[in-house]
Amino acid sequence: MEHHETLLHAIYYLLAATIAVPLFRRLGLGAILGYLVAGAIIGPYELGLIYQPEATFQFSELGVVLLLFVIGLELNPQQLWKMRLDIGLLGGSQMLLTALAITAVLAAALNLSWQQGFMIGLALALSSTAFAVPLMEEHKIMGLPIGRKGFSILLLQDLAVIPILLLLATWSPIASAEAHVPWWIGLCTVAFLLLAGARIFNPLLQIVAKYGSREILTAAGLLIVLSVAYLMQLVGFSMSMGAFLAGMLLAQSSFRHQLAADIEPFKGLLLGLFFIAVGMSLNLRLLFAEPLVILALALALMLIKILVVTVVLRVRKFPVKEGLLMGVMLAQGGEFAFVVMSTAEQTQFLPKDITSYVVLVVGISMALTSPLVILHELITRKRTMQEKATEEAAQAANSLQELEQPDAHKAEVIIAGFGRFGQIIGRILTAGNIPFNALDKNPEHIEFLKNYGVQSYYGDATRIELLEAAGIRDAKVLVIALVNIEASLTITKLVKTHFPHITLIVRARDRAHAYQLAELGVENPIREIYESSLSAAMQTLTEIGYTDGQSQRAIDIFREHDQTLLHQSIAISKDPKELAQLVKQSRKELKDLFSKDVQL
């Protein structure tokens, strides 16, 4: 019976998401709000289809864990060290100022001690990484300076959860049932992972890639993420922080793009489930009983956080417009506020009626975030043509500066297949300071190339998730340099369908392969031995007495004639008789061309 109930619950989740998310996206309200509404409808306060959302919430937190892991893959310890001032100053200022402002409001409105008010302020100062990061990625600001500042604030908030819980344990009249691990054990664990983690994880992934299958490599990636996350939870940190640390340790690994592509589906599904669980936890009966009060409290919380983030970023010389956008994206309460309020209630530090209000206000603020971001977009779109022209000029200037420092922006070229063919292209791009991402399926090959300073990544380029992880949406050119004909054709079809803006340069193994590529719309496939054969033919003619000019002329005639023949052959490439007839006719035409040239 329990098995059937679990299956039925899974059907409810999928049905609610399948109906609500497309509908809300169609209305322009975003997927996150769709998940929240779906959860609220099927939760215990409405239809009651799911009456115990706590278990779902705990499991769905893995979505946040995987999200932080993927973010960690985009960073490395050196980059994190560069962000230390932003993490400390921006994040610390946001937390402290927001907590003090909320404490002042609560002290004036409610009969609470300053410790209770400050604890509520700290809990509400936290934002939701699960909400904010997808919003930043959706609006393509995650890689911009303002996006990195916003992420620094979120990272400090994750780090602050443990001190907040320790402070709560100190102030609570009843000790928490959970045993707290000494702080120094947590720090020693982090130090150990930073020093030895990469030396353990990379060899493991190399062995799995060499002897296992794609599914086992995915399993190994999940094993690393969940193991580190669980370890960090045991020593007193959050699972999200552990996942971020695991991703950061693998940021310089050859498997980085492959892991990001493999984990993406799990991350998306579990994040959706997380938002549904948040929706189910909202006490809508309390909301319907006092709708104006709850809505006013949620809007007041968001206003305080927007103002604080805007001021903090303005001090760091960011425009008010960018500060407001980041403030709106970080204005919601965070998922860790649920943890803090639950602990505060269990230890009798706060009464249940207060924690219920706080939890509902956090949930409503989450639901309001997407609409407020959309409203902010509508307002900012109403700008004069002069402002737009000024911004475009500034963007053009920034682009010129980035071109002078190619490492500062995303790859312009992706090379699929980094054997001898692809390496020559990569060497020329490197010499020209042109950033590129190279993908190859041979893990030993990747490690060998790294010994010579060649940056390349392990991965199967026939997978759309991997191409996206490698940056194909922002790239200009995709070079398909694979030996495998089937894989080459698969990638070509994939890119023509999903990324038509990309210029394709494709290696053709032979003439038949070139026919197939031409049928798919590839202009001038690069036949791998064609140019080298022509070069050898030219040298042969020179050695038997032709002048350099005569040799070059003969090669030019052949190249032009052969290219014409290739285009003529495409339509009849599947008919051997007609193709044979065309080849015979073309040989006669080629002889005639050479004869006329000799006579001239």
C-alpha positions as CSV (number, residue, x, y, z in Angstrom):
1,M,0.0,0.0,0.0
2,E,2.8,2.4,0.9
3,H,4.5,1.6,-2.5
4,H,1.3,2.5,-4.3
5,E,1.0,5.8,-2.3
6,T,4.5,6.8,-3.2
7,L,3.8,6.1,-6.9
8,L,0.6,8.1,-6.6
9,H,2.4,11.0,-5.1
10,A,4.9,11.0,-7.9
11,I,2.1,11.1,-10.4
12,Y,0.6,14.1,-8.5
13,Y,3.9,16.0,-8.6
14,L,4.5,15.3,-12.3
15,L,0.9,16.2,-13.2
16,A,0.9,19.4,-11.3
17,A,4.2,20.5,-12.8
18,T,3.2,19.5,-16.3
19,I,0.0,21.6,-16.1
20,A,1.2,24.6,-14.1
21,V,4.7,25.3,-15.4
22,P,3.7,25.6,-19.2
23,L,0.6,27.6,-18.2
24,F,2.6,30.1,-16.1
25,R,5.3,30.4,-18.8
26,R,2.7,31.0,-21.4
27,L,1.3,33.8,-19.2
28,G,4.9,35.2,-18.8
29,L,5.0,34.6,-15.1
30,G,7.9,32.2,-15.1
31,A,8.4,28.5,-14.2
32,I,9.2,29.1,-10.5
33,L,5.9,30.7,-9.7
34,G,4.2,27.8,-11.6
35,Y,5.9,25.2,-9.4
36,L,4.9,27.2,-6.2
37,V,1.3,27.4,-7.2
38,A,1.2,23.7,-8.2
39,G,2.6,22.8,-4.8
40,A,0.2,25.0,-2.9
41,I,-2.8,23.4,-4.8
42,I,-1.8,19.8,-4.1
43,G,-0.5,20.5,-0.6
44,P,-2.1,19.8,2.7
45,Y,-3.8,23.2,3.0
46,E,-5.8,22.9,-0.3
47,L,-6.6,19.7,-2.1
48,G,-4.6,17.6,0.5
49,L,-3.3,15.2,-2.2
50,I,0.1,15.4,-0.4
51,Y,-0.4,15.7,3.4
52,Q,3.3,15.4,4.5
53,P,5.4,17.8,2.6
54,E,8.3,17.7,5.0
55,A,9.7,14.5,3.6
56,T,9.4,15.8,0.0
57,F,11.1,19.0,1.1
58,Q,14.1,17.2,2.6
59,F,14.5,15.1,-0.5
60,S,14.1,17.9,-3.0
61,E,16.9,19.9,-1.2
62,L,19.1,17.7,-3.4
63,G,18.1,20.1,-6.2
64,V,19.7,23.0,-4.4
65,V,22.8,20.7,-3.7
66,L,23.2,19.9,-7.4
67,L,22.7,23.6,-8.4
68,L,25.5,24.6,-6.1
69,F,27.7,21.9,-7.5
70,V,27.2,23.1,-11.1
71,I,28.0,26.7,-9.9
72,G,31.1,25.4,-8.2
73,L,32.2,23.8,-11.5
74,E,32.4,27.3,-13.0
75,L,34.8,28.5,-10.3
76,N,38.1,27.4,-9.0
77,P,40.0,28.2,-5.7
78,Q,42.0,31.0,-7.4
79,Q,38.8,32.7,-8.5
80,L,37.2,32.2,-5.1
81,W,40.2,33.8,-3.4
82,K,39.8,36.8,-5.7
83,M,36.2,37.1,-4.6
84,R,37.1,37.1,-0.9
85,L,36.6,40.8,-0.4
86,D,33.2,40.8,-2.1
87,I,32.1,37.8,-0.1
88,G,33.2,39.3,3.2
89,L,32.3,43.0,2.6
90,L,29.2,42.7,0.3
91,G,27.8,39.6,1.9
92,G,28.6,40.7,5.5
93,S,27.2,44.2,5.0
94,Q,24.0,42.8,3.4
95,M,23.4,40.3,6.2
96,L,24.1,42.7,9.1
97,L,22.2,45.8,7.7
98,T,19.2,43.7,6.7
99,A,19.1,41.9,10.1
100,L,19.4,45.3,12.0
101,A,16.6,46.9,9.9
102,I,14.2,44.0,10.5
103,T,15.1,43.9,14.2
104,A,14.3,47.6,14.5
105,V,10.9,47.1,12.7
106,L,10.0,44.1,14.9
107,A,11.0,45.9,18.1
108,A,8.7,48.8,17.3
109,A,5.8,46.6,16.2
110,L,5.9,43.5,18.4
111,N,6.6,42.6,22.1
112,L,9.8,40.6,21.4
113,S,13.2,40.7,23.0
114,W,16.1,42.1,21.0
115,Q,17.5,38.6,20.8
116,Q,14.3,37.2,19.3
117,G,14.0,40.1,16.9
118,F,17.6,39.8,15.8
119,M,17.3,36.1,15.2
120,I,14.2,36.6,13.0
121,G,16.2,39.4,11.2
122,L,19.1,37.1,10.5
123,A,16.8,34.4,9.3
124,L,15.0,36.8,6.9
125,A,18.2,38.3,5.7
126,L,19.0,35.0,4.0
127,S,18.0,34.8,0.3
128,S,17.2,31.7,-1.7
129,T,20.0,30.4,-3.8
130,A,17.5,28.1,-5.5
131,F,15.5,31.1,-6.7
132,A,18.2,33.8,-7.3
133,V,20.7,31.8,-9.3
134,P,18.2,30.5,-11.9
135,L,16.9,34.0,-12.3
136,M,20.4,35.4,-12.8
137,E,21.1,32.7,-15.4
138,E,17.8,33.2,-17.1
139,H,18.6,36.9,-17.5
140,K,22.2,36.2,-18.5
141,I,23.9,38.2,-15.8
142,M,25.5,35.4,-13.8
143,G,28.8,35.8,-15.7
144,L,28.7,39.7,-15.5
145,P,30.3,41.7,-12.7
146,I,26.9,42.4,-11.1
147,G,26.1,38.7,-11.2
148,R,29.3,37.8,-9.5
149,K,28.6,40.3,-6.8
150,G,25.2,38.8,-6.2
151,F,26.6,35.3,-6.0
152,S,29.2,36.6,-3.5
153,I,26.3,37.7,-1.3
154,L,24.6,34.3,-1.6
155,L,27.8,32.5,-0.8
156,L,28.3,34.5,2.4
157,Q,24.7,33.7,3.4
158,D,25.3,30.0,3.0
159,L,28.4,30.3,5.2
160,A,26.4,32.3,7.8
161,V,23.8,29.5,8.4
162,I,26.1,27.6,10.8
163,P,26.9,30.7,13.0
164,I,23.2,31.6,13.1
165,L,22.3,28.1,14.3
166,L,25.1,28.2,16.9
167,L,23.9,31.6,18.1
168,L,20.3,30.2,18.3
169,A,21.5,27.3,20.4
170,T,23.2,29.7,22.8
171,W,20.1,31.9,23.2
172,S,17.5,29.1,23.4
173,P,16.1,28.1,26.8
174,I,16.0,24.4,25.7
175,A,19.0,22.7,24.0
176,S,18.4,21.4,20.5
177,A,18.2,17.7,20.1
178,E,20.9,17.8,17.5
179,A,24.5,17.4,18.7
180,H,26.8,20.1,17.4
181,V,30.2,19.1,16.1
182,P,33.1,21.3,17.3
183,W,33.8,24.1,14.8
184,W,37.5,23.1,14.4
185,I,36.5,19.7,13.0
186,G,34.5,21.4,10.2
187,L,37.5,23.6,9.3
188,C,39.9,20.7,9.3
189,T,37.5,18.8,7.0
190,V,37.3,21.7,4.6
191,A,41.1,22.1,4.6
192,F,41.5,18.3,3.9
193,L,39.1,18.5,0.9
194,L,40.8,21.5,-0.5
195,L,44.3,19.9,-0.3
196,A,43.4,16.3,-1.3
197,G,40.0,16.4,-2.9
198,A,41.1,16.9,-6.5
199,R,43.8,14.3,-6.1
200,I,41.2,11.8,-5.1
201,F,38.3,12.7,-7.4
202,N,40.2,13.1,-10.8
203,P,41.8,9.6,-10.7
204,L,38.5,8.1,-9.8
205,L,36.7,9.8,-12.8
206,Q,39.6,8.8,-15.1
207,I,39.2,5.1,-14.1
208,V,35.4,5.2,-14.5
209,A,35.7,6.9,-17.9
210,K,38.2,4.4,-19.1
211,Y,36.5,1.2,-18.0
212,G,32.9,2.2,-17.3
213,S,30.0,3.5,-19.4
214,R,28.4,7.0,-19.6
215,E,25.8,6.0,-17.0
216,I,28.6,4.9,-14.6
217,L,30.4,8.2,-15.1
218,T,27.2,10.0,-14.2
219,A,26.8,7.8,-11.1
220,A,30.4,8.6,-10.1
221,G,29.7,12.3,-10.4
222,L,26.6,12.0,-8.3
223,L,28.6,9.9,-5.8
224,I,31.2,12.6,-5.4
225,V,28.6,15.4,-5.0
226,L,26.4,13.6,-2.5
227,S,29.3,12.2,-0.5
228,V,31.0,15.6,0.0
229,A,27.6,17.2,0.7
230,Y,26.8,14.6,3.4
231,L,30.3,14.9,4.9
232,M,30.0,18.6,5.2
233,Q,26.6,18.2,6.9
234,L,28.1,15.8,9.4
235,V,30.7,18.3,10.4
236,G,28.2,21.2,10.8
237,F,28.1,22.9,7.5
238,S,25.3,22.9,5.0
239,M,25.0,20.3,2.2
240,S,24.8,23.1,-0.3
241,M,28.2,24.4,0.8
242,G,29.6,20.9,0.5
243,A,28.3,20.5,-3.1
244,F,29.7,23.9,-4.0
245,L,33.1,22.8,-2.6
246,A,33.0,19.6,-4.6
247,G,32.2,21.5,-7.8
248,M,35.0,24.0,-7.1
249,L,37.5,21.1,-6.7
250,L,36.5,19.7,-10.1
251,A,36.5,23.1,-11.8
252,Q,39.9,22.4,-13.5
253,S,39.1,18.8,-14.3
254,S,38.9,17.5,-17.8
255,F,35.4,16.1,-16.9
256,R,34.0,19.5,-15.9
257,H,31.7,19.9,-18.9
258,Q,30.7,16.3,-19.0
259,L,29.7,16.3,-15.3
260,A,27.7,19.5,-15.8
261,A,25.8,18.0,-18.7
262,D,25.1,14.7,-16.9
263,I,23.9,16.3,-13.7
264,E,21.7,19.0,-15.4
265,P,18.6,16.8,-15.8
266,F,18.7,15.7,-12.1
267,K,19.3,19.3,-11.0
268,G,16.3,20.6,-13.0
269,L,13.9,17.9,-11.8
270,L,14.9,18.1,-8.1
271,L,14.8,22.0,-8.2
272,G,11.3,21.8,-9.6
273,L,10.4,19.4,-6.8
274,F,12.0,21.8,-4.3
275,F,9.8,24.7,-5.4
276,I,6.7,22.4,-5.3
277,A,7.6,21.4,-1.7
278,V,8.0,25.1,-0.8
279,G,4.5,25.7,-2.3
280,M,3.1,22.8,-0.2
281,S,4.5,24.2,3.0
282,L,2.6,27.5,2.6
283,N,-0.2,27.8,5.1
284,L,-2.8,29.3,2.7
285,R,-5.5,29.2,5.4
286,L,-3.5,31.7,7.4
287,L,-3.0,33.7,4.2
288,F,-6.7,33.8,3.4
289,A,-7.5,34.7,7.0
290,E,-5.2,37.8,6.9
291,P,-4.3,38.3,3.3
292,L,-3.5,42.0,3.6
293,V,-1.3,41.6,6.6
294,I,0.7,38.7,5.1
295,L,1.1,40.5,1.8
296,A,2.2,43.7,3.5
297,L,4.8,41.9,5.6
298,A,6.2,40.1,2.5
299,L,6.4,43.3,0.5
300,A,8.0,45.1,3.5
301,L,10.6,42.4,3.8
302,M,11.4,42.6,0.0
303,L,11.5,46.4,0.1
304,I,14.1,46.3,3.0
305,K,16.3,43.8,1.2
306,I,16.0,45.6,-2.1
307,L,17.1,48.9,-0.5
308,V,20.0,47.3,1.4
309,V,21.4,45.4,-1.6
310,T,21.1,48.5,-3.8
311,V,22.9,50.7,-1.3
312,V,25.6,48.1,-0.7
313,L,26.2,47.7,-4.4
314,R,26.1,51.5,-5.0
315,V,28.9,51.8,-2.4
316,R,30.9,49.5,-4.7
317,K,30.3,51.9,-7.6
318,F,27.5,49.9,-9.4
319,P,24.7,51.9,-11.1
320,V,21.4,52.1,-9.2
321,K,19.7,50.3,-12.0
322,E,21.9,47.2,-11.7
323,G,21.7,47.4,-7.9
324,L,17.9,47.4,-8.1
325,L,17.8,44.4,-10.4
326,M,20.1,42.4,-8.1
327,G,18.1,43.6,-5.1
328,V,14.8,42.3,-6.6
329,M,16.5,39.0,-7.4
330,L,17.7,38.6,-3.8
331,A,14.6,40.1,-2.2
332,Q,12.9,36.8,-1.3
333,G,13.5,34.9,2.0
334,G,15.6,31.8,1.8
335,E,15.0,28.1,2.3
336,F,17.3,28.1,5.3
337,A,14.9,30.4,7.1
338,F,12.6,27.4,7.3
339,V,15.4,25.5,9.1
340,V,16.1,28.4,11.5
341,M,12.4,28.9,12.4
342,S,11.8,25.1,12.9
343,T,14.8,25.0,15.3
344,A,13.7,28.1,17.1
345,E,10.2,26.6,17.6
346,Q,11.5,23.2,18.8
347,T,13.8,24.9,21.4
348,Q,11.0,27.2,22.5
349,F,13.0,30.3,21.5
350,L,10.1,31.6,19.5
351,P,6.3,30.8,19.8
352,K,4.6,28.9,17.0
353,D,2.3,31.7,15.9
354,I,5.4,33.9,15.2
355,T,7.3,31.2,13.3
356,S,4.2,30.4,11.2
357,Y,4.0,34.0,10.1
358,V,7.7,34.1,9.3
359,V,7.5,30.9,7.3
360,L,4.5,32.1,5.3
361,V,6.0,35.5,4.7
362,V,9.2,33.8,3.3
363,G,7.1,31.6,1.1
364,I,5.0,34.5,-0.2
365,S,8.2,36.5,-0.9
366,M,9.5,33.6,-3.0
367,A,6.2,33.6,-4.9
368,L,6.4,37.4,-5.5
369,T,10.0,37.4,-6.8
370,S,9.4,36.3,-10.4
371,P,6.5,38.8,-10.9
372,L,8.6,41.6,-9.4
373,V,11.5,40.7,-11.7
374,I,9.1,40.8,-14.7
375,L,7.7,44.2,-13.5
376,H,11.2,45.5,-13.1
377,E,11.9,44.5,-16.7
378,L,8.8,46.2,-18.0
379,I,9.7,49.4,-16.2
380,T,13.4,49.4,-17.4
381,R,12.4,48.7,-21.0
382,K,10.7,52.2,-21.1
383,R,13.9,54.1,-21.9
384,T,14.7,56.7,-24.4
385,M,16.5,56.0,-27.7
386,Q,19.4,58.2,-26.5
387,E,19.9,56.0,-23.4
388,K,19.8,52.9,-25.5
389,A,22.4,54.3,-27.9
390,T,24.6,55.3,-25.0
391,E,24.4,51.8,-23.5
392,E,25.2,50.2,-26.9
393,A,28.3,52.4,-27.3
394,A,29.4,51.4,-23.8
395,Q,28.9,47.7,-24.6
396,A,30.9,48.2,-27.8
397,A,33.7,49.7,-25.8
398,N,33.6,46.9,-23.3
399,S,33.6,44.3,-26.1
400,L,36.8,45.9,-27.5
401,Q,38.4,45.7,-24.1
402,E,37.4,42.1,-23.8
403,L,38.9,41.3,-27.2
404,E,42.2,42.6,-26.0
405,Q,41.9,40.2,-23.1
406,P,40.4,37.0,-24.7
407,D,40.6,35.0,-21.4
408,A,38.1,37.3,-19.9
409,H,35.2,36.3,-22.1
410,K,33.6,33.1,-23.3
411,A,34.9,30.8,-26.0
412,E,34.3,31.9,-29.6
413,V,35.1,28.5,-31.0
414,I,34.3,25.0,-29.9
415,I,36.3,22.1,-31.3
416,A,34.6,18.7,-31.2
417,G,37.4,16.1,-31.5
418,F,40.9,17.1,-30.4
419,G,43.0,14.7,-32.3
420,R,45.7,15.7,-34.8
421,F,43.2,17.5,-37.0
422,G,41.6,19.5,-34.2
423,Q,45.0,20.2,-32.5
424,I,46.3,22.1,-35.5
425,I,43.3,24.3,-35.4
426,G,43.6,24.7,-31.6
427,R,47.3,25.7,-31.9
428,I,46.5,28.4,-34.5
429,L,43.7,29.8,-32.3
430,T,46.0,29.8,-29.3
431,A,48.6,31.6,-31.2
432,G,46.0,34.2,-32.1
433,N,44.8,34.5,-28.5
434,I,41.3,33.3,-29.6
435,P,39.5,31.5,-26.7
436,F,38.1,28.0,-27.5
437,N,36.8,24.9,-25.8
438,A,38.0,21.5,-27.0
439,L,36.0,18.3,-26.4
440,D,37.3,14.8,-26.8
441,K,36.1,11.4,-25.6
442,N,39.5,9.9,-24.8
443,P,40.4,10.6,-21.1
444,E,44.0,9.4,-21.6
445,H,44.4,11.7,-24.6
446,I,43.0,14.6,-22.6
447,E,45.5,14.0,-19.7
448,F,48.4,13.7,-22.2
449,L,47.5,17.0,-23.8
450,K,47.3,18.7,-20.4
451,N,51.0,17.8,-19.8
452,Y,51.8,20.0,-22.7
453,G,49.6,22.9,-21.5
454,V,46.7,22.2,-23.9
455,Q,43.3,23.0,-22.3
456,S,40.8,20.4,-23.3
457,Y,37.8,18.6,-21.8
458,Y,36.4,15.1,-21.7
459,G,32.9,14.7,-23.2
460,D,30.6,13.3,-25.9
461,A,29.9,16.1,-28.2
462,T,26.8,14.3,-29.7
463,R,25.0,15.3,-26.5
464,I,23.2,18.7,-26.6
465,E,23.7,19.2,-22.9
466,L,27.4,19.0,-23.2
467,L,27.5,21.4,-26.2
468,E,25.4,23.9,-24.1
469,A,27.7,23.4,-21.1
470,A,30.7,24.1,-23.4
471,G,29.1,27.4,-24.4
472,I,27.7,26.8,-27.8
473,R,25.0,29.4,-27.4
474,D,27.6,32.1,-27.1
475,A,30.1,30.6,-29.6
476,K,30.5,31.7,-33.2
477,V,32.0,28.6,-34.8
478,L,31.8,24.9,-34.2
479,V,34.6,22.8,-35.7
480,I,33.6,19.1,-36.0
481,A,37.0,17.3,-36.3
482,L,35.8,13.8,-35.3
483,V,37.0,10.6,-37.0
484,N,33.7,8.9,-36.4
485,I,31.4,9.6,-39.3
486,E,28.2,8.8,-37.5
487,A,29.0,11.0,-34.6
488,S,30.0,13.8,-37.1
489,L,26.6,13.5,-38.8
490,T,24.7,13.4,-35.5
491,I,26.4,16.6,-34.3
492,T,25.7,18.3,-37.6
493,K,22.0,17.5,-37.5
494,L,21.8,18.5,-33.8
495,V,23.5,21.9,-34.4
496,K,21.5,22.6,-37.6
497,T,18.3,22.0,-35.7
498,H,19.0,23.7,-32.3
499,F,21.8,26.2,-33.0
500,P,21.3,27.4,-36.6
501,H,23.3,30.6,-35.8
502,I,26.5,28.6,-35.4
503,T,28.9,28.4,-38.4
504,L,29.9,24.8,-39.0
505,I,33.4,23.7,-40.2
506,V,33.2,20.0,-40.6
507,R,35.9,17.4,-41.3
508,A,34.9,14.9,-44.0
509,R,36.6,11.5,-43.9
510,D,36.0,10.7,-47.6
511,R,33.9,11.8,-50.5
512,A,30.8,9.8,-49.4
513,H,30.9,11.6,-46.0
514,A,31.2,14.9,-47.9
515,Y,28.0,14.0,-49.8
516,Q,26.1,13.4,-46.6
517,L,27.4,16.6,-45.0
518,A,26.4,18.6,-48.1
519,E,22.9,17.1,-48.0
520,L,22.6,18.4,-44.4
521,G,23.5,21.9,-45.5
522,V,27.2,22.1,-44.7
523,E,29.0,24.3,-47.1
524,N,32.4,23.2,-48.3
525,P,33.1,20.2,-46.0
526,I,36.9,19.9,-45.3
527,R,38.0,16.6,-46.9
528,E,40.8,15.5,-44.6
529,I,43.4,14.3,-47.1
530,Y,42.2,16.4,-50.1
531,E,44.5,19.4,-49.6
532,S,47.5,17.3,-48.6
533,S,47.0,15.2,-51.8
534,L,46.9,18.3,-53.9
535,S,50.0,19.6,-52.2
536,A,51.8,16.3,-53.0
537,A,50.5,16.3,-56.6
538,M,51.9,19.9,-57.0
539,Q,55.3,18.8,-55.7
540,T,55.3,15.8,-58.0
541,L,54.7,18.0,-61.0
542,T,57.5,20.3,-60.0
543,E,59.9,17.4,-59.6
544,I,59.2,16.1,-63.1
545,G,59.9,19.4,-64.7
546,Y,56.9,21.7,-64.4
547,T,57.5,25.2,-63.4
548,D,55.9,26.5,-60.1
549,G,53.3,28.5,-62.2
550,Q,52.4,25.5,-64.4
551,S,52.1,23.2,-61.3
552,Q,49.9,25.7,-59.5
553,R,47.7,26.2,-62.6
554,A,47.2,22.4,-63.0
555,I,46.2,22.2,-59.3
556,D,43.7,25.1,-59.6
557,I,42.0,23.6,-62.7
558,F,41.6,20.2,-60.9
559,R,40.3,21.9,-57.7
560,E,37.7,23.9,-59.5
561,H,36.6,20.9,-61.6
562,D,36.4,18.6,-58.6
563,Q,34.4,21.0,-56.6
564,T,31.9,21.3,-59.4
565,L,31.7,17.5,-59.7
566,L,31.1,17.3,-55.9
567,H,28.1,19.5,-56.1
568,Q,26.7,17.7,-59.1
569,S,27.1,14.4,-57.4
570,I,25.1,15.2,-54.3
571,A,21.7,14.8,-56.0
572,I,22.6,11.4,-57.4
573,S,25.0,10.1,-54.7
574,K,22.6,7.3,-53.8
575,D,22.3,6.0,-57.5
576,P,25.5,4.1,-58.3
577,K,24.8,3.9,-62.0
578,E,24.2,7.6,-62.6
579,L,27.1,8.4,-60.3
580,A,29.5,6.2,-62.3
581,Q,28.3,7.8,-65.5
582,L,28.9,11.2,-64.1
583,V,32.4,10.3,-63.0
584,K,33.3,8.9,-66.5
585,Q,32.0,12.1,-68.1
586,S,33.9,14.3,-65.7
587,R,37.2,12.5,-66.4
588,K,36.8,13.3,-70.1
589,E,36.0,16.9,-69.3
590,L,39.1,17.2,-67.0
591,K,41.4,15.8,-69.8
592,D,39.8,18.3,-72.2
593,L,40.5,21.1,-69.7
594,F,44.1,20.2,-69.3
595,S,44.6,19.8,-73.1
596,K,43.2,23.3,-73.7
597,D,45.4,24.7,-71.0
598,V,48.5,23.1,-72.6
599,Q,47.5,24.5,-76.0
600,L,47.2,28.0,-74.5
